[in-house]
């Protein structure tokens, strides 16, 4: 009797899987819900309360749309793929898309060229990632976690073209990098305010953000993200942008925190326009081999091109501060548009500190930076942490005077606690100048100088007429400098 029961159960299960069918919407210009698909093809989608199960591959035709606008869980069977030629929208408070069996991942999502994708407030996990072939893609306030290779083998979110929007997400612990694009794909994504942690669990030689070429006239923007490494993943870097195979590099990397990776930021290839401003780049030393990585910022170019503009960054406890290779050029502060104001501290290996290693023949302008945080340095002390023509006559000179050491990052409470109000601001800011600052400057997130005014001791009011957004306010005199963030409403 037991043998008969087992045999019958096995037959029923086999029939259930045989009956599971792939489904393509009919391409009639209709907007579908999961309930509609379940009604049209009950062997493709089944429903139990707020749980929906996808048992076959689902394709959304070019003239059709699928919307998920209620809170639910979508369970997807192993190796099944959602392909979108039309439109796909998730717009609810909480949607979870996960594998029917976490040990048997589904294939993931493939968003074809010309599809329209808008994903909000979703958790996407235990699948094969998001292959984004369309220009019309946005994902906001989502969690992308524990995904593996499937629809994409290059990144949890793999981009191909256009200006995709990736904002306010948590992208963590995926087998591949968090966000990627091919070396020959022109992608100028807006990557803003994401928490990116512990990706590239395969521990291959790839960073957590791994991008290729950009559009010529629209910048790739990587702004205000937190990018944290995992000490067990010693091959995973922070951010890499490359155009070794040709194409444009138009890049803004600003106000990110990049910590605990193999390296912080690397720019590879011919640089058209790259700005790296106001980032915190710390402890990117987990591999521990200075011959293979560990730079806070690394630039490597095969030909001399426009200088990468670098200002307002805090670069601490990497194996190297900034390294230049090949024919790479950098502007770390000049007498014109770049205020400098980078802070360096304890970037060392082999018992030596290297705030800047200029391994090129280029002369580098690097004025108005703090080369040794927390102390009033002499010129010789600054010279000792910069490797350039003085150390090797075949290399280019680094022009580092004037420098600001013992000022940026100073421990003095009066300077550290100096502030202005209101913040957020609207039409003006107010401050009590008890530190004898002589000048106030306001910079945009790209490091561009917007306002410069002389100020007096005591109470000051500074009128501002600026668009809403994030700015940096720099107060200074000949001996001291402090920079504060300002939000304009």
C-alpha positions in Angstrom: 0.0 0.0 0.0 2.8 2.5 0.8 4.5 1.8 -2.5 1.3 2.6 -4.3 0.8 5.9 -2.4 4.4 6.9 -3.1 4.1 6.1 -6.8 0.9 8.1 -7.1 2.4 11.1 -5.4 5.5 11.0 -7.7 3.2 10.8 -10.7 1.2 13.8 -9.5 4.3 15.9 -8.9 5.7 15.0 -12.3 2.5 16.0 -14.0 2.5 19.3 -12.1 6.0 20.2 -13.5 5.1 19.0 -17.0 2.0 21.2 -17.0 3.9 24.3 -15.9 4.0 26.5 -19.1 5.9 29.5 -20.3 3.7 32.4 -21.0 3.9 35.5 -23.3 1.4 38.3 -23.0 -0.6 38.7 -26.2 0.9 42.0 -27.4 -2.5 43.8 -27.5 -1.6 47.0 -25.7 -3.1 45.8 -22.3 -1.7 46.4 -18.8 -1.6 43.1 -16.9 -1.3 42.3 -13.2 -0.1 39.0 -11.8 -3.7 38.1 -11.2 -4.5 38.6 -14.8 -1.6 36.4 -15.9 -2.7 33.7 -13.4 -6.2 33.8 -14.9 -4.9 33.6 -18.4 -2.3 30.9 -17.7 -2.9 29.2 -14.3 0.0 26.8 -15.0 2.4 29.7 -15.2 1.4 31.7 -12.1 -0.4 30.3 -9.1 -1.8 32.3 -6.2 -2.1 31.6 -2.5 -3.1 34.7 -0.5 -0.5 37.4 -1.1 2.0 34.8 -2.4 2.3 34.3 -6.1 4.4 31.5 -7.7 5.9 31.8 -11.2 6.4 28.2 -12.5 7.3 29.0 -16.1 9.2 31.7 -18.1 7.3 34.9 -18.4 7.6 37.3 -21.4 6.0 40.7 -21.5 5.4 41.6 -25.2 6.5 44.9 -26.7 3.0 46.5 -26.6 2.0 45.2 -23.2 2.7 46.2 -19.6 2.8 44.4 -16.3 2.3 46.3 -13.1 2.7 45.1 -9.5 0.9 47.7 -7.3 0.1 45.8 -4.2 2.2 44.3 -1.5 3.0 40.7 -2.3 5.7 38.0 -2.5 6.6 36.5 -5.9 8.2 33.1 -5.7 10.0 32.0 -8.9 10.9 28.5 -9.8 14.5 27.4 -10.5 16.0 28.7 -13.8 12.9 30.7 -14.8 13.4 34.0 -16.5 11.2 37.2 -16.7 11.8 38.9 -20.1 10.4 42.3 -20.8 10.0 43.9 -24.2 7.2 46.2 -23.1 6.8 47.9 -19.7 7.4 46.5 -16.2 6.5 48.5 -13.1 6.7 47.8 -9.4 4.9 50.5 -7.4 3.9 49.4 -4.0 5.1 49.7 -0.4 6.7 46.2 -0.1 7.3 43.6 -2.8 9.6 40.6 -2.4 10.8 38.7 -5.4 12.7 35.6 -4.4 13.4 32.0 -5.4 10.9 29.3 -4.7 13.8 27.4 -3.3 16.7 29.6 -2.1 19.1 26.8 -3.0 17.8 26.7 -6.6 18.0 30.3 -7.9 15.8 31.6 -10.7 17.4 33.0 -13.8 16.6 36.7 -13.1 15.3 39.5 -15.3 16.1 40.5 -18.8 14.9 44.0 -19.8 15.2 44.3 -23.6 16.1 47.4 -25.5 13.2 49.9 -25.7 11.4 48.3 -22.7 10.4 50.7 -19.9 11.3 49.7 -16.4 10.4 51.4 -13.1 11.0 49.4 -9.9 10.3 50.8 -6.4 10.3 49.4 -2.9 11.2 45.9 -3.8 13.5 43.2 -2.5 15.0 41.1 -5.3 17.0 38.2 -4.1 18.2 34.6 -4.8 18.0 35.2 -8.6 20.3 35.7 -11.5 20.4 39.5 -11.5 19.0 42.3 -13.7 20.2 42.4 -17.3 19.3 46.0 -18.4 19.5 46.4 -22.2 17.1 49.4 -22.2 17.8 53.1 -21.8 14.6 53.6 -19.8 15.4 52.1 -16.4 15.0 53.3 -12.9 15.2 51.5 -9.6 14.6 53.2 -6.3 14.5 52.2 -2.6 15.1 48.6 -3.3 17.2 45.8 -1.8 19.2 43.7 -4.2 20.8 40.9 -2.2 22.2 37.3 -2.5 21.9 37.2 -6.3 24.1 34.9 -8.4 25.0 34.6 -12.1 22.1 34.0 -14.4 20.5 36.6 -16.7 23.8 38.5 -16.1 27.2 37.1 -15.2 28.8 40.5 -14.8 26.9 42.4 -12.1 23.7 42.2 -10.0 22.6 45.2 -12.1 24.2 45.1 -15.6 23.7 48.1 -17.7 24.1 48.6 -21.5 23.1 52.1 -22.6 21.7 55.4 -21.8 21.1 57.2 -18.5 19.7 54.6 -16.1 18.7 55.8 -12.6 19.9 53.8 -9.6 18.9 55.6 -6.4 18.5 55.0 -2.6 19.0 51.2 -2.9 20.8 48.6 -0.8 22.9 46.3 -3.0 24.7 43.8 -0.9 26.3 40.3 -0.8 25.8 39.4 -4.5 28.1 37.0 -6.2 29.0 39.5 -8.8 29.7 43.3 -8.6 26.8 45.5 -7.6 26.6 47.6 -10.8 28.4 47.1 -14.0 28.5 47.9 -17.7 30.6 46.5 -20.6 33.8 48.1 -21.7 32.3 49.2 -25.0 28.8 50.3 -23.6 28.1 54.0 -23.5 26.3 54.3 -20.1 26.0 57.6 -18.1 24.1 56.2 -15.1 22.9 58.3 -12.1 24.0 56.3 -9.1 22.9 58.2 -6.0 22.6 57.5 -2.3 23.0 53.7 -2.5 24.5 51.4 0.2 26.7 49.0 -1.6 28.4 46.4 0.6 30.2 43.0 0.3 29.5 42.4 -3.4 31.7 40.3 -5.7 31.3 37.3 -3.3 33.0 35.2 -6.1 36.1 37.2 -5.1 37.2 37.7 -8.7 39.4 40.7 -9.6 36.5 43.1 -10.0 35.2 46.2 -8.0 31.8 46.7 -6.6 31.0 49.3 -9.2 32.6 48.3 -12.5 31.7 50.6 -15.4 33.0 51.2 -19.0 32.6 54.1 -21.3 30.0 56.9 -21.0 28.0 59.1 -23.2 30.0 62.1 -24.6 27.8 64.9 -23.4 26.1 63.5 -20.3 28.3 62.5 -17.2 28.2 59.2 -15.4 27.4 60.4 -11.8 28.3 58.3 -8.8 27.2 60.5 -5.9 26.7 60.1 -2.1 26.9 56.3 -2.0 28.4 54.2 0.7 30.7 51.5 -0.7 31.9 49.1 1.9 34.1 46.0 1.3 34.3 42.7 3.0 37.7 41.8 4.5 37.2 38.2 3.3 36.9 39.4 -0.3 40.4 40.6 -0.9 40.0 40.9 -4.7 37.0 43.2 -4.6 37.7 46.9 -5.3 35.5 50.0 -4.7 34.9 51.8 -8.0 36.5 51.3 -11.5 35.7 53.2 -14.6 37.6 52.3 -17.8 37.8 53.1 -21.5 40.8 51.1 -22.6 38.9 50.0 -25.7 38.0 53.6 -26.8 35.0 55.7 -26.2 34.3 58.6 -23.8 34.9 59.1 -20.1 32.7 61.8 -18.7 32.6 61.1 -15.0 31.7 62.8 -11.7 32.5 60.8 -8.5 31.4 63.0 -5.5 30.6 62.8 -1.8 30.9 59.0 -1.5 32.2 57.0 1.4 34.5 54.2 0.1 35.9 52.1 2.8 37.5 48.6 3.3 38.0 47.5 -0.3 41.0 46.3 -2.2 41.3 49.8 -3.6 39.1 52.9 -3.5 38.7 54.4 -7.0 40.6 53.6 -10.2 40.2 55.4 -13.6 41.7 53.4 -16.5 42.3 54.7 -20.0 42.1 58.0 -21.8 40.3 60.6 -19.6 38.0 63.1 -21.3 36.5 64.7 -18.2 36.7 63.2 -14.8 36.1 64.9 -11.4 36.6 63.2 -8.1 35.5 65.5 -5.3 34.6 65.5 -1.6 34.8 61.7 -1.1 35.9 59.9 2.1 38.3 57.1 0.9 39.6 55.1 3.8 41.2 51.7 4.7 41.1 50.3 1.2 44.0 48.0 2.0 42.4 44.6 2.5 44.6 42.7 0.0 47.7 44.0 1.7 50.0 43.8 -1.3 51.1 47.3 -2.5 52.3 45.8 -5.8 48.7 44.8 -6.7 46.5 47.5 -5.2 45.7 49.5 -2.2 45.4 53.0 -3.7 42.9 55.4 -2.5 42.8 56.8 -6.0 44.6 55.2 -8.9 44.9 56.8 -12.4 46.3 54.7 -15.3 46.3 56.1 -18.8 48.3 55.0 -21.9 48.3 58.5 -23.4 48.5 62.0 -22.0 45.0 63.4 -21.8 43.0 66.0 -19.8 43.8 66.0 -16.1 41.5 64.3 -13.7 40.3 67.0 -11.3 40.5 65.9 -7.6 39.5 68.2 -4.7 38.1 68.0 -1.2 38.7 64.3 -0.6 39.7 62.7 2.6 42.2 59.9 1.9 43.3 57.9 4.9 45.0 54.6 5.8 45.1 53.1 2.3 48.4 51.5 1.2 48.8 54.4 -1.1 47.1 57.8 -1.1 47.0 58.6 -4.9 49.0 56.7 -7.5 49.6 57.8 -11.1 50.7 55.4 -13.8 51.5 55.4 -17.5 50.7 58.9 -18.9 48.0 59.7 -16.4 47.6 63.4 -15.3 45.8 64.9 -12.3 44.9 68.3 -11.0 45.1 68.2 -7.2 44.8 72.0 -6.8 45.8 75.0 -8.9 45.6 78.8 -8.9 42.4 78.8 -11.1 39.4 76.6 -10.6 40.5 73.8 -8.3 40.8 74.7 -4.6 42.7 71.5 -3.6 41.7 70.9 0.0 42.4 67.2 -0.1 43.4 65.6 3.2 45.9 62.8 3.4 46.7 60.6 6.4 48.6 57.4 7.1 48.6 56.0 3.5 51.6 53.8 4.0 53.2 50.5 3.1 56.6 49.0 3.8 57.1 51.5 6.6 56.9 54.5 4.2 54.1 57.0 3.8 53.0 57.7 0.2 50.3 60.5 0.0 51.0 60.8 -3.7 53.1 58.6 -6.0 53.7 60.2 -9.3 55.0 57.4 -11.4 54.7 59.4 -14.7 56.7 62.0 -16.5 54.0 64.6 -16.1 54.3 67.8 -13.9 51.5 67.7 -11.4 49.8 70.8 -9.8 48.9 69.9 -6.2 48.4 73.1 -4.3 46.5 73.8 -1.1 46.3 70.3 0.3 46.8 68.9 3.7 49.5 66.2 3.2 49.8 65.1 6.8 46.6 65.4 8.7 46.7 66.6 12.3 50.0 68.4 12.4 51.7 71.6 11.3 54.1 70.3 8.7 57.3 71.6 7.3 58.1 71.7 3.6 60.5 68.8 4.1 57.9 66.7 5.9 55.5 67.2 3.0 58.3 66.4 0.5 58.8 63.1 2.4 55.3 61.8 1.7 55.3 62.7 -2.0 57.3 60.5 -4.5 58.2 62.5 -7.7 61.2 64.0 -9.5 63.1 64.7 -6.3 63.1 60.9 -5.6 63.6 59.8 -9.3 64.8 62.3 -11.9 62.9 60.4 -14.7 59.6 61.3 -13.1 57.6 64.5 -13.2 57.6 67.1 -10.5 54.7 67.6 -8.0 54.2 71.3 -7.2 52.7 71.2 -3.7 53.3 74.7 -2.4 51.4 76.3 -0.8 50.2 73.5 1.4 47.7 73.3 4.3 48.9 70.9 6.9 47.7 70.8 10.5 44.7 72.9 9.4 42.4 70.5 7.6 41.5 67.7 10.0 42.9 69.8 13.0 41.9 68.6 16.4 41.3 72.0 17.8 37.7 72.1 19.1 37.1 75.7 18.1 37.8 75.0 14.4 36.2 71.6 14.4 33.0 72.9 15.9 32.8 76.1 13.8 29.4 76.1 12.0 26.8 78.3 10.4 23.0 78.4 10.5 20.5 77.7 9.2 21.3 74.4 7.6 19.4 73.6 5.4 19.5 77.2 4.2 17.3 79.2 1.9 18.4 82.8 1.2 21.3 83.3 3.6 23.6 81.8 6.2 24.8 83.3 9.5 28.0 82.6 11.5 30.1 84.0 14.3 33.6 84.3 13.1 35.5 83.8 16.3 38.4 81.9 14.5 39.5 85.0 12.5 38.7 83.5 9.2 39.3 85.9 6.3 37.4 84.3 3.4 34.4 82.2 2.8 33.9 80.2 -0.5 31.0 78.0 -1.6 31.7 75.1 -4.0 29.3 72.8 -5.9 29.6 69.1 -5.6 31.7 69.1 -8.8 34.3 71.3 -7.0 33.3 74.4 -9.0 33.7 77.7 -7.1 30.4 79.5 -7.0 30.8 82.3 -4.3 33.9 83.8 -2.8 33.6 86.6 -0.2 35.9 88.3 2.3 34.6 88.2 5.9 35.2 90.0 9.1 35.5 88.9 12.7 32.4 88.5 14.7 28.8 88.0 13.4 28.4 87.7 9.7 25.5 87.2 7.3 26.1 85.8 3.8 23.3 86.2 1.3 23.0 83.2 -1.1 20.8 82.7 -4.1 21.5 79.1 -5.1 19.4 76.2 -6.6 18.4 73.5 -4.2 21.1 70.9 -3.6 24.3 70.0 -1.8 27.2 72.5 -1.5 30.4 72.8 0.4 31.3 76.0 2.4 35.0 76.6 2.9 36.1 79.1 5.6 39.8 80.0 5.6 42.7 82.3 6.5 46.4 81.9 6.0 46.7 79.3 8.8 43.4 77.5 9.0 40.7 76.1 6.9 37.5 74.2 7.6 34.9 72.9 5.1 31.3 72.2 6.0 28.4 70.7 4.0 25.5 72.9 3.2 22.0 71.9 1.9 20.0 74.6 0.1 16.2 74.0 0.1 
